[in-house]
């Protein structure tokens, strides 16, 4: 009998850029859920990441587009409240504590989930939170890939989805990935392929 992962870790990060070796994580949020649909929530957490000179670093590393994005989302202002921030090593310590009892079986390991999570977020985690990343599966559960599958079968975007932009705040984007995945699963469950002659 094949085994399934026990949980999904819906995760999103906000960063100063696209390269995990040159840029920094500014914010990280996660929602731990059951693996099975409808992905019932078990626990959540959110971190603003601090280090010496965070705001000047943000200004130096971020291009103008990313600076405007983080200002518009409120992330830049949130990072100025030092009492609300944690260092990256202390965030990793928290995540290691969270994952202490997780299965080490390769088929049951917790799978990271989200939108484009395998190509972006997971790459940052591997470089900047390597001890925690070792506790995750090598696989990714990607809402943006599920969207492409559903669209290839004819699923239309809702008017709200056509207008909606990402919040560019970690928790809101993690929550949005879960909502979107539920929608894709529901649509795919009702999908009946046309019979070809």
Residue pairs with C-beta under 8 A, 6 or more apart in sequence:
2 107
3 105
3 107
3 108
4 35
4 36
4 107
4 108
5 35
5 107
5 108
5 109
5 110
5 111
5 137
5 139
6 35
6 102
6 103
6 108
6 110
7 32
7 33
7 34
7 35
7 42
7 102
7 110
7 111
8 32
8 33
8 34
8 35
8 39
8 110
8 111
8 112
8 113
8 141
9 30
9 31
9 32
9 110
9 111
9 112
9 113
9 136
10 30
10 31
10 32
10 33
10 39
10 113
10 114
10 174
10 175
10 177
10 178
11 28
11 29
11 30
11 31
11 112
11 113
11 114
11 117
11 121
11 125
11 174
12 28
12 29
12 114
12 115
12 117
12 121
12 170
12 171
12 173
12 174
12 177
13 25
13 26
13 27
13 28
13 29
13 120
13 121
13 124
13 125
13 170
14 25
14 26
14 27
14 70
14 73
14 75
14 168
14 169
14 170
15 23
15 24
15 25
15 26
15 124
16 23
16 24
16 26
16 57
16 58
16 61
16 62
16 66
17 23
17 61
17 62
17 63
17 66
18 120
20 123
20 124
20 126
20 127
20 128
21 127
22 61
23 61
24 49
24 51
24 57
24 61
24 128
25 49
25 88
25 124
25 128
26 48
26 49
26 54
26 58
26 70
26 75
26 79
27 46
27 47
27 48
27 49
27 75
27 78
27 79
27 169
27 170
28 46
28 47
28 49
28 91
28 170
29 44
29 45
29 46
29 47
29 169
29 170
29 171
29 173
29 174
30 44
30 45
30 46
30 95
30 174
31 41
31 43
31 44
31 171
31 174
31 175
31 178
32 41
32 42
32 43
32 44
32 98
32 110
33 39
33 40
33 41
33 42
33 113
33 178
34 40
34 42
35 111
37 182
37 185
38 182
38 185
39 178
39 181
39 182
43 98
44 171
45 94
45 98
46 170
46 171
47 85
47 86
47 91
47 94
48 78
48 79
48 81
48 84
48 85
48 86
49 85
49 86
49 87
49 88
49 91
50 79
50 82
50 85
50 86
50 87
51 57
51 87
51 88
54 79
54 85
55 76
55 79
55 80
58 67
58 70
58 76
58 79
59 67
62 70
67 76
69 168
70 76
70 168
71 77
72 168
73 167
73 168
73 169
74 169
75 168
75 169
78 84
79 85
86 94
88 128
88 129
91 129
92 129
92 131
92 132
95 129
95 132
96 131
96 132
96 135
99 110
99 132
99 135
102 109
102 110
102 135
103 109
103 110
104 135
106 137
109 135
109 136
109 137
110 135
110 136
110 137
111 136
111 137
111 139
111 140
111 141
112 118
112 121
112 122
112 125
112 136
112 137
112 140
112 141
113 140
113 141
113 142
113 143
113 177
113 178
113 181
114 121
114 141
114 142
114 143
114 173
114 174
114 177
115 142
115 143
115 144
115 166
115 173
115 176
115 177
115 180
116 142
116 144
117 140
117 141
117 142
117 143
117 177
118 139
118 140
118 142
122 133
122 136
122 140
125 132
125 133
125 136
126 133
141 181
143 177
143 178
143 180
143 181
143 184
146 180
146 181
146 184
146 185
146 188
147 180
147 184
149 184
149 188
150 184
150 187
150 188
150 191
151 157
153 188
153 191
153 193
155 184
155 187
155 188
155 191
166 173
166 176
167 173
167 176
